[in-house]
């Protein structure tokens, strides 16, 4: 959570509009209803890990082509 806040703060200081959540299911919902240009995933998330979320993204036509970066706070 702490590194998410640091990353979001850094990105919000740029010209980017940042949407963030710690809930992977909420993140998928946000991707489906928002105009997303890039997804940053943590490899370790509660419920679903970053690889599982990436698999779901790639299986959904509306968002399958969004670039994804998977990171780790470790």
Residue pairs with C-beta under 8 A, 6 or more apart in sequence:
1 22
2 73
3 42
3 73
4 20
4 22
4 42
7 40
8 18
8 20
11 18
12 18
19 30
19 34
19 36
21 27
21 30
22 45
22 46
23 46
23 47
24 45
24 46
24 47
24 48
24 52
24 53
25 47
25 48
27 39
27 41
27 53
28 53
28 56
28 57
30 36
31 39
31 57
31 62
31 63
31 66
32 60
32 62
32 63
36 63
36 66
37 66
37 67
38 66
38 67
38 68
38 69
39 57
39 66
39 67
39 68
39 69
40 68
40 69
40 71
41 50
41 53
41 54
41 68
41 69
41 70
41 71
42 50
42 70
42 71
42 72
42 73
43 49
43 50
43 51
43 70
43 71
43 72
44 50
44 72
44 73
44 74
45 53
48 56
50 70
50 71
51 70
54 68
54 70
57 63
57 64
57 66
57 68
58 64
